[in-house]
Amino acid sequence: MTSTAPSRARRFLLTAAATLALTAGLGATAAQAADNPYERGPAPTLSALQASRGPFAVSQTSVSRLSVTGFGGGEIYYPTSTSSGTFGAIAISPGFTAYWSSISWLGPRLASHGFVVIGIETNTTADQPASRGSQLLAALDYLTQRSSVRTRIDASRLAVAGHSMGGGGSLEAASDRPSLQAAVPLAPWNTDKTWSELRVPTLIIGGESDAIAPVASHSIPFYNSIPASAEKSYLELNNASHFFPQTTDTWTGVQMVSWLKRFVDNDTRYDQFICPGPSSLSISDYRSTCPLS
C-alpha cells in the first residue's frame, strides 16, 4: 500500500497538470478567436496577395437592373464557403461612360480573399460622382437586405470603391455613410476637392501619368484633406495612366485586399502591407497614417 499510493498520487498530479495545460491551450485559442471573430483565411504573404486568386473558391450571380431600385444592376461575386462564417462586402462602381466589365477583374480577385463583391452598373453611364455614391449605397442595401447572398454577409462590415467618377462616388458614399468600414477610390475624379468630414478609412490609388484626373489636382488633394484620424493611405503607380484599373494590376490588388482585410475584417495580420507600405519600381509614391490604430 505504501509503495502504490505515491505512484497513484504522481499519476494523478501528472494527469491534472496535462489537463490544465490542455485547457489553457484551448482557452488561448478561444481567446485569440474572440479577439477577432472576423478573421478569414490563412496568414497572408506577399506572394499570395500578388497571385491572381486568394484562398476562397468563388461563385458569381447576375443582378438585373429590372429587379432593383437605386442602381443599374450588376454582378455579385462571393466565396462559396459556408463554414467560414459571414463575410464583409464591398460595392464597386465603374467610371464615366464605362460599364462594370471595364474593371470586372476586381470582382473575383477580392471575393477570393473572403469578401462578397457587387460590381454595379450605373443608372446611366454619364452619372456624376454624387449619383454614383448614392448608387453604391443602394447596392449595399440591396446586397445585405434583398440579394440571394444576403445571409452570407455581415451587414456591419461594408465598404465602397470605384474608378474615376466611380472613385469620386466612393468618396461621396463614405461621406454620406460614416458607418462604412473602408473606401478605396481608384484614379478618383471629383469637383469637390475637400473631404475633411470623412471618417471612413480610405485608400486612394492614383496613376502618376493620369491626364484625366491628374493626381496633383485630384488624388493628392483628396488624400491631404482627409483627417489622419480616419486612417488613410495613398498609393501612386509609376507612370500609370487614368485607365490602370481597367487591366489587372498587381499592386492595386495587393493594397486593396490588404486595406479591406485590415479595416473591414479588422485583421491586423495585414498591417505589414500597409505600414511602412510597399516598395517597388512600379510605385512612385506611397503615404500612410502609420502606425495604424
KENU-298238 format. One record per atom (N, C-alpha, C, O): x, y, z. Coordinates in steps of 0.1 Angstrom, whole numbers, padded with zeros to 4 digits, always signed. Atoms other than C-alpha are relative to their C-alpha. Example, Ala and Ser with C-alpha at 12.3 -4.5 7.8 and 13.67 -1.06 7.14 Angstrom:
BEGIN
+0009-0012+0000
+0123-0045+0078
+0009+0012+0000
+0019+0012+0007
-0009-0011+0000
+0137-0011+0071
-0008+0011+0008
-0003+0022+0009
end
This chain:
BEGIN
+0008-0012+0000
+0000+0000+0000
+0009+0012+0000
+0006+0022-0007
-0008-0012-0001
+0027+0024+0009
+0007+0003-0013
+0010+0015-0016
-0007-0002+0012
+0045+0019-0024
-0009+0004-0011
-0006+0012-0021
+0010-0003+0010
+0013+0021-0045
-0006+0014+0001
-0008+0021-0010
+0007-0013-0002
-0002+0053-0030
+0008+0012-0006
+0002+0020-0014
-0008-0011+0006
+0027+0076-0040
+0000+0000-0015
-0001+0010-0022
+0001+0001+0014
+0026+0062-0075
-0013+0005-0006
-0013+0012-0016
+0013-0005+0004
-0011+0068-0078
-0001+0015+0001
-0006+0022-0008
+0000-0014-0003
-0006+0103-0064
+0008+0007-0012
+0003+0018-0017
-0008-0007+0011
+0021+0111-0090
-0008-0001-0013
-0008+0009-0021
+0007+0001+0012
-0001+0098-0118
-0012+0010+0000
-0014+0017-0011
+0011-0010-0001
-0030+0120-0106
+0005+0014-0002
-0001+0022-0009
-0005-0014+0001
-0008+0151-0104
+0004+0002-0015
+0002+0013-0020
-0004-0001+0014
+0006+0144-0139
-0012+0002-0009
-0012+0010-0019
+0012-0001+0008
-0029+0139-0153
-0006+0014+0001
-0011+0020-0008
+0005-0013-0003
-0041+0171-0136
+0007+0011-0008
+0002+0020-0013
-0008-0010+0007
-0012+0191-0150
-0002+0000-0015
-0003+0010-0021
+0002+0001+0014
-0017+0178-0185
-0014+0006-0004
-0015+0013-0014
+0013-0006+0003
-0054+0186-0183
-0001+0015+0001
-0007+0022-0007
+0000-0015-0001
-0047+0221-0171
+0007+0006-0012
+0003+0017-0016
-0007-0005+0012
-0022+0226-0199
-0008+0000-0012
-0008+0010-0020
+0008+0001+0012
-0046+0214-0225
-0012+0010+0001
-0015+0017-0009
+0010-0010-0001
-0074+0236-0211
+0005+0014-0002
-0002+0022-0009
-0006-0013+0002
-0051+0266-0210
+0002+0002-0015
+0000+0013-0020
-0002-0001+0014
-0042+0259-0246
-0012+0003-0008
-0013+0012-0017
+0013-0003+0006
-0078+0257-0257
-0005+0013+0003
-0011+0020-0005
+0005-0013-0004
-0086+0288-0237
+0007+0011-0008
+0001+0021-0012
-0007-0010+0007
-0058+0307-0255
-0005+0001-0015
-0006+0011-0020
+0005+0000+0014
-0071+0296-0289
-0014+0007-0001
-0016+0015-0010
+0013-0006+0000
-0106+0306-0280
+0001+0015+0002
-0007+0023-0003
-0002-0014-0002
-0094+0339-0267
+0005+0007-0012
+0001+0018-0016
-0005-0006+0012
-0075+0345-0299
-0011+0002-0010
-0012+0012-0017
+0011+0000+0009
-0106+0337-0319
-0010+0011+0004
-0015+0018-0005
+0009-0010-0005
-0127+0360-0297
+0006+0014-0003
-0002+0024-0005
-0007-0013+0003
-0101+0388-0303
-0004+0005-0013
-0007+0017-0015
+0005-0004+0014
-0111+0389-0340
-0008-0011-0006
-0003-0020-0013
+0009+0010+0006
-0141+0368-0349
-0002+0002-0015
-0008-0007-0022
+0002-0002+0015
-0139+0383-0385
+0011-0004-0008
+0011-0003-0020
-0012+0004+0007
-0105+0369-0394
-0004-0012-0009
-0010-0022-0005
+0004+0011+0010
-0109+0348-0426
+0013-0003-0008
+0021+0005-0011
-0011+0005+0008
-0083+0327-0444
+0013-0001+0007
+0014+0003+0019
-0013+0002-0006
-0047+0318-0438
+0008+0013+0002
+0004+0023-0003
-0009-0012-0001
-0019+0341-0427
+0005+0005-0013
+0009-0004-0021
-0003-0005+0013
-0011+0364-0456
+0015+0000-0003
+0023+0002+0007
-0013-0002+0005
+0021+0365-0476
-0001+0009-0012
-0011+0010-0019
+0000-0009+0012
+0031+0390-0503
-0002-0008-0013
-0010-0004-0021
+0002+0008+0012
+0033+0362-0529
-0015-0004-0002
-0020-0005-0013
+0014+0004+0001
-0002+0351-0520
-0009+0012-0004
-0019+0010-0012
+0007-0011+0003
-0015+0386-0523
+0002+0004-0015
-0006+0010-0021
-0003-0003+0014
+0002+0390-0557
-0006-0009-0010
-0007-0007-0022
+0006+0010+0009
-0014+0359-0571
-0014+0005-0005
-0020+0014+0001
+0013-0004+0006
-0045+0362-0593
-0012-0004+0008
-0023+0002+0006
+0011+0005-0008
-0067+0344-0568
+0005-0002+0015
+0016-0006+0017
-0002+0003-0014
-0069+0341-0530
-0004-0014+0004
-0006-0022-0005
+0002+0013-0004
-0077+0311-0509
-0015-0005-0001
-0017-0017+0001
+0014+0005+0000
-0115+0310-0513
-0005-0002-0015
-0002+0006-0024
+0007+0002+0013
-0134+0295-0543
-0011+0010-0001
-0017+0014+0009
+0010-0011+0002
-0158+0320-0558
-0011-0004-0010
-0008-0011-0020
+0011+0001+0009
-0192+0319-0574
-0005+0014-0004
-0001+0024+0002
+0005-0013+0005
-0210+0346-0594
-0014-0001-0004
-0019-0011-0009
+0014-0001+0004
-0245+0357-0600
-0004+0014-0005
+0002+0024+0000
+0004-0013+0006
-0261+0385-0621
-0012+0006+0007
-0021-0001+0012
+0012-0008-0005
-0285+0412-0609
-0005+0008-0011
+0001+0017-0016
+0006-0007+0010
-0309+0425-0634
-0004+0014+0005
-0008+0016+0016
+0004-0014-0004
-0315+0463-0634
-0015+0001+0002
-0020+0010+0009
+0014+0000-0002
-0352+0454-0636
-0005-0004+0014
-0016-0002+0018
+0004+0005-0013
-0351+0438-0602
+0004+0008+0012
+0003+0005+0023
-0005-0008-0011
-0335+0466-0582
-0004+0015-0002
-0009+0019-0013
+0002-0014+0000
-0340+0503-0574
+0012+0007+0005
+0018+0002+0014
-0011-0008-0005
-0314+0530-0570
+0013-0002-0007
+0022+0006-0005
-0013+0002+0008
-0287+0515-0592
-0004-0009-0012
-0016-0013-0013
+0003+0006+0013
-0285+0497-0626
+0003-0015+0000
+0006-0020-0011
-0003+0014+0000
-0280+0461-0615
+0015-0003+0000
+0023+0006+0004
-0015+0003-0001
-0246+0443-0618
+0003-0014+0001
-0005-0023-0002
-0004+0014-0002
-0227+0412-0609
+0005-0001+0015
+0011+0008+0021
-0004+0003-0013
-0222+0396-0575
+0010-0011+0000
+0008-0021-0007
-0010+0010-0002
-0191+0376-0566
+0001-0004+0015
+0001+0005+0023
+0000+0004-0015
-0190+0356-0533
+0008-0013+0002
+0008-0022-0007
-0006+0013-0004
-0170+0329-0515
-0010-0011+0001
-0021-0009+0007
+0009+0012+0000
-0186+0295-0519
+0000-0006+0014
-0009-0014+0017
-0001+0007-0013
-0175+0285-0484
-0012+0004+0009
-0017+0015+0010
+0010-0002-0009
-0203+0280-0459
+0004-0003+0015
-0004-0004+0024
-0006+0004-0013
-0180+0270-0430
+0008+0011+0006
+0014+0009+0017
-0009-0010-0005
-0162+0303-0425
-0007+0012+0006
-0001+0022+0010
+0008-0011-0006
-0190+0324-0411
-0003+0010-0011
-0002+0008-0023
+0004-0010+0009
-0203+0356-0427
+0012+0008-0005
+0023+0008+0001
-0010-0008+0006
-0182+0379-0449
-0003+0015+0000
-0015+0018-0001
+0002-0014+0003
-0177+0416-0453
-0003+0002-0014
-0001-0007-0022
+0004-0002+0014
-0190+0432-0485
+0005+0013-0005
+0006+0023+0003
-0004-0013+0007
-0180+0459-0510
-0007+0002-0013
-0009-0008-0020
+0006-0004+0012
-0198+0477-0537
+0010+0009-0008
+0017+0017-0003
-0010-0007+0009
-0177+0490-0567
-0007+0006-0012
-0015-0001-0019
+0006-0007+0012
-0187+0515-0594
+0011+0002-0011
+0022+0006-0008
-0009-0004+0012
-0171+0519-0629
-0001+0015-0001
-0008+0022+0006
-0001-0014+0002
-0163+0553-0642
-0009+0006-0011
-0017-0001-0017
+0008-0008+0010
-0178+0579-0666
+0000-0007-0014
+0011-0011-0019
+0003+0007+0013
-0192+0562-0698
+0004-0014+0000
+0003-0021-0010
-0005+0014-0001
-0179+0528-0686
-0010-0009+0006
-0020-0005+0013
+0009+0010-0006
-0196+0496-0676
+0009-0008+0010
+0021-0008+0010
-0007+0009-0010
-0187+0471-0648
+0011-0008-0007
+0021-0011-0001
-0009+0009+0007
-0170+0449-0674
+0014+0006-0001
+0024-0001-0003
-0013-0006+0002
-0142+0475-0677
+0010-0002+0012
+0022-0001+0010
-0009+0002-0012
-0129+0468-0641
-0004-0013+0007
-0002-0015+0018
+0006+0011-0006
-0145+0434-0636
+0010-0010+0006
+0006-0019+0014
-0010+0009-0006
-0112+0416-0627
+0000+0002+0015
+0004-0008+0022
+0000-0003-0015
-0117+0432-0592
-0010-0009+0007
-0007-0013+0019
+0011+0008-0007
-0148+0411-0585
+0005-0014+0005
+0005-0016+0017
-0005+0012-0005
-0133+0376-0583
+0013+0001+0008
+0016-0007+0017
-0013-0002-0007
-0099+0389-0571
-0004+0003+0015
+0002-0004+0024
+0003-0003-0013
-0115+0404-0540
-0008-0011+0007
-0006-0014+0019
+0008+0011-0006
-0141+0377-0534
+0008-0012+0004
+0005-0019+0014
-0008+0012-0004
-0114+0350-0534
+0009+0002+0012
+0015-0007+0017
-0006-0003-0013
-0099+0367-0504
-0010+0001+0012
-0006+0005+0023
+0010+0000-0011
-0131+0365-0484
-0009+0012+0001
-0012+0016+0012
+0010-0011+0000
-0155+0393-0494
-0011-0003-0010
-0009-0010-0020
+0010+0000+0010
-0188+0395-0511
+0001+0013-0008
+0001+0024-0002
-0002-0012+0008
-0185+0419-0540
-0011+0002-0010
-0016-0007-0016
+0009-0004+0011
-0211+0437-0561
+0006+0011-0009
+0008+0022-0004
-0004-0010+0010
-0199+0454-0592
-0012+0005-0007
-0019-0002-0013
+0013-0006+0004
-0226+0478-0602
+0001+0005-0015
+0011+0009-0019
+0002-0008+0012
-0239+0491-0635
-0007+0013+0005
-0016+0012+0014
+0006-0012-0004
-0249+0527-0631
-0013+0003-0007
-0016-0003-0018
+0012-0003+0007
-0283+0541-0640
+0002+0005-0014
-0005+0001-0023
-0005-0004+0013
-0267+0559-0669
+0015+0001+0001
+0021+0003+0011
-0014-0001+0000
-0231+0559-0680
+0006+0014+0002
+0018+0016+0004
-0004-0014-0002
-0230+0597-0676
-0002+0005+0014
+0000+0016+0017
+0002-0004-0014
-0239+0597-0639
+0012+0006+0006
+0023+0001+0004
-0011-0007-0006
-0218+0621-0619
+0003-0006+0014
-0004-0015+0019
-0004+0007-0013
-0199+0612-0586
-0011+0000+0011
-0012-0011+0017
+0010+0000-0011
-0227+0622-0562
-0010-0011-0003
-0014-0018+0006
+0009+0010+0004
-0251+0600-0581
+0006-0014+0002
-0001-0023+0007
-0007+0013-0002
-0226+0571-0582
+0001-0003+0015
+0000-0015+0018
-0001+0003-0014
-0221+0575-0545
-0013-0005+0006
-0014-0015+0014
+0014+0005-0005
-0259+0571-0538
-0003-0014-0006
-0009-0022+0001
+0003+0013+0006
-0260+0541-0562
+0009-0011+0007
+0004-0022+0009
-0008+0010-0008
-0231+0524-0543
-0007-0004+0013
-0007-0015+0017
+0007+0002-0012
-0251+0528-0511
-0012-0008-0002
-0016-0017+0006
+0011+0008+0003
-0282+0515-0527
+0003-0015-0003
-0004-0024+0000
-0004+0013+0003
-0263+0485-0540
+0004-0008+0013
+0001-0020+0014
-0003+0007-0013
-0250+0477-0505
-0013-0003+0007
-0014-0014+0013
+0013+0003-0007
-0286+0480-0491
-0006-0012-0007
-0012-0021+0000
+0006+0011+0007
-0298+0456-0518
+0008-0013+0003
+0002-0023+0006
-0009+0012-0003
-0268+0432-0512
-0003-0006+0014
-0004-0018+0015
+0002+0005-0013
-0275+0430-0475
-0014-0003+0004
-0017-0010+0014
+0014+0001-0003
-0313+0431-0475
-0008-0009-0009
-0017-0016-0004
+0009+0007+0009
-0327+0415-0506
+0007-0010-0009
+0001-0019-0015
-0007+0009+0010
-0300+0397-0526
+0000-0015+0005
-0003-0018+0016
+0000+0015-0003
-0297+0359-0528
+0012-0004+0009
+0012-0015+0014
-0012+0003-0009
-0264+0361-0508
+0000+0007+0013
+0010+0008+0020
+0000-0009-0012
-0276+0383-0480
+0004-0007+0013
+0009-0001+0022
-0004+0008-0012
-0272+0355-0454
+0014-0002+0002
+0019-0006+0012
-0015+0002-0001
-0235+0353-0462
+0007+0012+0004
+0019+0012+0006
-0006-0013-0002
-0229+0389-0454
-0002+0005+0014
-0013+0004+0020
+0001-0007-0013
-0222+0407-0421
-0003+0015-0004
+0006+0022-0009
+0004-0014+0004
-0241+0440-0427
+0007+0011+0007
+0005+0023+0004
-0007-0010-0007
-0220+0458-0402
+0014+0003-0005
+0022+0011-0001
-0014+0000+0006
-0188+0453-0423
-0001+0003-0015
+0001-0007-0023
+0003-0003+0014
-0193+0471-0456
+0010+0011-0005
+0016+0019+0003
-0010-0009+0006
-0170+0491-0480
-0005+0004-0014
-0014-0002-0019
+0003-0005+0014
-0172+0510-0513
+0014+0003-0007
+0024+0005-0001
-0011-0003+0009
-0148+0515-0542
-0005+0005-0013
-0017+0003-0016
+0004-0003+0013
-0148+0528-0577
+0011+0006-0008
+0021+0010-0002
-0010-0005+0009
-0129+0540-0607
-0004+0014-0006
-0016+0015-0009
+0003-0013+0006
-0127+0576-0619
-0012+0007+0007
-0011+0010+0018
+0011-0006-0007
-0161+0592-0613
-0006-0010+0010
-0013-0006+0020
+0004+0010-0010
-0169+0559-0595
+0008+0001+0012
+0004-0001+0023
-0009-0002-0012
-0139+0566-0573
-0004+0013+0007
-0005+0013+0020
+0005-0012-0006
-0152+0601-0567
-0013-0003+0007
-0016+0002+0018
+0013+0005-0007
-0186+0584-0559
+0003-0007+0012
-0005-0006+0022
-0003+0007-0013
-0169+0562-0533
+0003+0010+0011
+0000+0007+0023
-0003-0011-0011
-0157+0594-0515
-0014+0005+0004
-0016+0008+0016
+0013-0005-0003
-0193+0607-0517
-0008-0010+0009
-0014-0006+0019
+0007+0010-0008
-0207+0574-0503
+0006-0001+0014
-0001-0002+0024
-0007+0000-0013
-0181+0574-0475
-0004+0012+0009
-0005+0011+0021
+0004-0013-0007
-0190+0610-0466
-0015-0002+0005
-0018+0003+0016
+0015+0001-0004
-0228+0602-0466
-0003-0011+0010
-0012-0010+0018
+0003+0011-0009
-0225+0569-0446
+0013-0003+0008
+0021-0012+0004
-0013+0001-0008
-0197+0572-0420
+0001-0014+0007
+0012-0017+0013
-0001+0013-0006
-0206+0537-0407
+0007-0010-0009
+0010-0021-0004
-0008+0009+0009
-0188+0522-0437
+0014-0003+0007
+0019+0006+0014
-0013+0004-0005
-0156+0504-0428
+0012+0003-0008
+0023+0004-0003
-0011-0003+0009
-0135+0513-0458
-0005+0006-0013
-0016+0003-0017
+0002-0005+0014
-0133+0532-0491
+0013-0001-0008
+0023+0001-0002
-0011+0001+0009
-0110+0526-0520
-0002+0007-0013
-0007+0000-0023
+0001-0007+0012
-0111+0553-0547
+0012-0003-0009
+0023-0002-0005
-0010+0003+0010
-0092+0543-0579
+0000+0011-0010
-0010+0013-0017
-0001-0011+0009
-0079+0572-0600
-0013+0009+0001
-0019+0012-0009
+0013-0007-0002
-0108+0592-0585
+0000+0014-0006
+0009+0021-0007
+0003-0013+0006
-0123+0622-0602
-0012+0006+0008
-0023+0000+0009
+0011-0007-0006
-0145+0648-0584
+0003+0015+0000
+0015+0019+0002
-0002-0014-0001
-0150+0685-0585
+0002+0005+0014
+0007+0016+0017
-0002-0003-0014
-0151+0685-0547
+0014-0005+0004
+0016-0017+0003
-0014+0003-0003
-0115+0686-0535
+0002-0002+0015
+0013-0006+0019
-0002+0000-0014
-0120+0687-0498
-0009-0010+0007
-0022-0010+0006
+0007+0011-0006
-0130+0657-0477
+0003-0001+0015
+0005-0012+0021
-0004+0000-0014
-0123+0668-0442
-0010-0006+0009
-0008-0009+0021
+0011+0006-0008
-0156+0654-0430
+0001-0016+0001
-0006-0022+0008
+0000+0014+0001
-0146+0618-0439
+0005-0006+0013
+0015-0001+0019
-0004+0008-0012
-0143+0593-0410
+0003-0014-0004
+0006-0022+0005
-0002+0013+0005
-0140+0562-0431
+0014-0003-0004
+0019+0005-0012
-0013+0003+0004
-0106+0546-0435
+0001-0001-0015
-0007-0009-0022
+0000-0001+0014
-0097+0554-0471
+0014-0002-0006
+0024+0004-0002
-0011+0002+0008
-0071+0541-0495
-0002+0006-0014
-0011+0001-0021
+0001-0005+0013
-0066+0562-0526
+0011-0005-0009
+0023-0005-0005
-0010+0005+0009
-0048+0547-0556
+0000+0009-0013
-0011+0010-0019
+0000-0009+0011
-0037+0571-0583
+0011-0004-0010
+0020-0012-0007
-0010+0003+0011
-0017+0569-0616
+0008+0013-0002
+0003+0023-0004
-0010-0011+0001
+0014+0591-0619
-0003+0008-0013
-0001+0020-0013
+0001-0007+0013
+0007+0599-0656
-0015+0002-0004
-0018+0003-0016
+0014-0002+0003
-0031+0603-0653
-0003+0014-0005
+0000+0024+0001
+0002-0013+0006
-0041+0631-0677
-0015+0004+0001
-0018+0015-0002
+0014-0003-0001
-0079+0629-0670
-0003+0004+0014
-0011+0014+0016
+0001-0005-0014
-0078+0631-0632
+0014+0000+0006
+0018-0008+0014
-0013-0001-0004
-0043+0643-0626
+0002-0001+0016
-0006+0005+0023
-0001+0002-0015
-0031+0632-0591
+0003+0013+0007
-0001+0015+0019
-0003-0013-0007
-0019+0668-0584
-0013+0008+0003
-0013+0016+0012
+0013-0008-0002
-0055+0681-0587
-0011-0009+0005
-0022-0004+0006
+0011+0009-0005
-0075+0650-0576
+0005-0009+0012
+0003-0006+0023
-0004+0009-0010
-0059+0621-0557
+0007+0006+0012
+0004+0003+0024
-0008-0005-0011
-0034+0640-0537
-0007+0010+0008
-0007+0010+0021
+0009-0009-0009
-0057+0669-0526
-0010-0007+0008
-0013-0004+0019
+0010+0008-0007
-0083+0643-0517
+0006-0006+0012
+0001-0005+0023
-0007+0007-0011
-0058+0624-0496
+0004+0010+0011
+0002+0007+0023
-0005-0010-0010
-0044+0655-0479
-0012+0006+0008
-0010+0009+0020
+0012-0006-0007
-0079+0668-0470
-0006-0010+0010
-0013-0005+0019
+0006+0010-0009
-0089+0635-0452
+0007+0001+0013
+0020+0000+0013
-0008-0001-0013
-0081+0638-0415
+0007-0013+0003
+0002-0024+0000
-0008+0012-0004
-0054+0614-0402
-0007-0009+0009
-0005-0021+0009
+0008+0008-0010
-0078+0602-0375
-0009-0010-0007
-0013-0020-0001
+0008+0009+0007
-0098+0585-0402
+0007-0012-0005
+0001-0022-0009
-0009+0010+0006
-0068+0563-0413
-0001+0002-0015
-0012+0001-0021
-0001-0002+0014
-0057+0569-0448
+0013-0004-0006
+0024-0004+0001
-0012+0003+0007
-0032+0557-0474
-0001+0005-0014
-0012+0006-0020
-0001-0005+0014
-0021+0570-0508
+0010-0008-0008
+0022-0008-0004
-0009+0008+0008
-0006+0546-0534
+0000+0007-0014
-0011+0008-0020
-0001-0005+0014
+0007+0561-0567
+0008-0009-0008
+0019-0013-0005
-0007+0010+0008
+0016+0538-0595
+0008+0007-0011
+0004+0017-0017
-0009-0006+0008
+0046+0547-0615
-0004+0000-0015
-0006-0010-0021
+0003-0002+0014
+0038+0561-0650
-0013-0006-0004
-0015-0008-0016
+0013+0006+0003
+0003+0547-0648
-0010+0011-0005
-0009+0022+0000
+0010-0010+0005
-0025+0564-0668
-0013-0001+0008
-0014-0008+0018
+0013+0000-0006
-0061+0571-0658
-0006-0014+0000
-0015-0017+0008
+0008+0012+0002
-0071+0537-0670
+0007-0013+0006
+0004-0024+0002
-0007+0011-0006
-0048+0515-0649
-0009-0010+0006
-0006-0022+0006
+0009+0011-0006
-0078+0498-0631
-0007-0009-0010
-0013-0019-0007
+0007+0008+0011
-0091+0485-0665
+0008-0012-0005
+0003-0019-0013
-0007+0012+0003
-0064+0459-0667
+0005-0005+0014
+0007+0003+0023
-0005+0006-0013
-0052+0435-0639
+0013+0007+0004
+0022+0007-0003
-0012-0006-0006
-0028+0454-0617
+0004-0006+0013
-0004-0005+0023
-0004+0007-0012
-0008+0436-0591
+0000+0008+0012
-0006+0004+0023
-0001-0008-0012
-0002+0464-0567
-0013+0006+0004
-0016+0008+0016
+0014-0004-0004
-0038+0476-0568
-0006-0011+0007
-0013-0009+0017
+0005+0012-0007
-0048+0441-0559
+0005-0002+0014
-0002-0005+0023
-0006+0003-0013
-0023+0437-0531
-0005+0010+0010
-0009+0007+0021
+0004-0010-0010
-0031+0470-0514
-0015+0001+0002
-0019+0004+0014
+0014+0000-0002
-0068+0469-0520
-0005-0012+0010
-0012-0009+0019
+0003+0011-0009
-0071+0434-0504
+0005+0003+0014
-0002+0001+0024
-0006-0003-0014
-0048+0445-0475
-0008+0010+0007
-0011+0008+0019
+0008-0011-0007
-0069+0476-0468
-0013-0005+0004
-0017-0003+0015
+0013+0006-0003
-0102+0457-0469
+0002-0010+0012
-0006-0010+0021
-0002+0010-0011
-0088+0429-0447
+0003+0008+0013
-0003+0004+0024
-0004-0007-0012
-0074+0454-0422
-0012+0007+0006
-0014+0007+0018
+0010-0009-0005
-0104+0477-0419
-0015-0006-0001
-0023-0002+0007
+0013+0007+0000
-0134+0455-0429
+0000-0012+0009
-0010-0015+0016
-0001+0012-0008
-0122+0424-0412
+0008+0002+0013
+0009-0007+0021
-0008-0003-0012
-0101+0441-0385
+0012-0010+0001
+0015-0014+0013
-0010+0010+0000
-0073+0417-0395
+0014+0006+0000
+0019+0011-0010
-0012-0007-0002
-0041+0431-0381
+0012-0008-0007
+0023-0002-0007
-0010+0007+0007
-0021+0404-0399
+0004+0007-0013
+0015+0005-0019
-0002-0007+0012
-0023+0427-0429
+0007+0014+0002
+0010+0021-0008
-0007-0012-0003
-0007+0457-0411
+0013+0001-0008
+0017+0012-0012
-0014+0000+0006
+0027+0447-0426
+0000+0005-0014
+0010+0009-0019
+0000-0004+0014
+0015+0455-0461
-0005+0015-0001
-0005+0021-0012
+0005-0014+0000
+0002+0490-0451
+0010+0009+0006
+0013+0020+0002
-0010-0008-0007
+0029+0502-0427
+0012-0009+0001
+0012-0019+0007
-0002-0013+0006
+0055+0510-0437
-0005+0002-0015
-0004+0013-0020
+0005+0000+0014
+0040+0501-0471
+0008-0006-0010
+0020-0010-0007
-0007+0008+0010
+0050+0486-0504
+0012+0008-0006
+0012+0020-0005
-0012-0006+0006
+0083+0492-0521
+0003-0007-0013
+0005-0019-0013
-0002+0006+0013
+0087+0486-0558
+0003+0011-0011
-0001+0022-0009
-0002-0009+0011
+0098+0502-0591
-0013+0004-0006
-0013+0014-0014
+0013-0003+0005
+0062+0501-0600
-0008+0011+0008
-0019+0015+0004
+0007-0010-0009
+0053+0526-0572
+0008+0013+0000
+0020+0012+0004
-0007-0013+0000
+0062+0563-0575
-0002+0008+0013
+0006+0017+0016
+0003-0007-0012
+0047+0574-0542
-0008-0008+0009
-0017-0015+0004
+0008+0006-0010
+0033+0560-0510
+0000+0008+0013
+0010+0011+0018
+0002-0007-0012
+0019+0577-0480
-0010-0007+0009
-0020-0013+0004
+0010+0006-0009
+0000+0565-0449
+0001+0006+0014
+0011+0011+0018
+0001-0004-0014
-0011+0574-0414
+0005-0010+0009
-0002-0015+0018
-0006+0010-0009
+0013+0549-0398
+0004+0007+0013
+0008+0018+0013
+0005+0013-0001
+0012+0535-0373
-0015-0001+0000
-0022+0009+0004
+0014+0002+0000
-0023+0521-0376
-0005-0001+0014
+0002-0006+0023
+0006+0001-0013
-0046+0524-0346
-0007-0013+0002
-0012-0016+0013
end
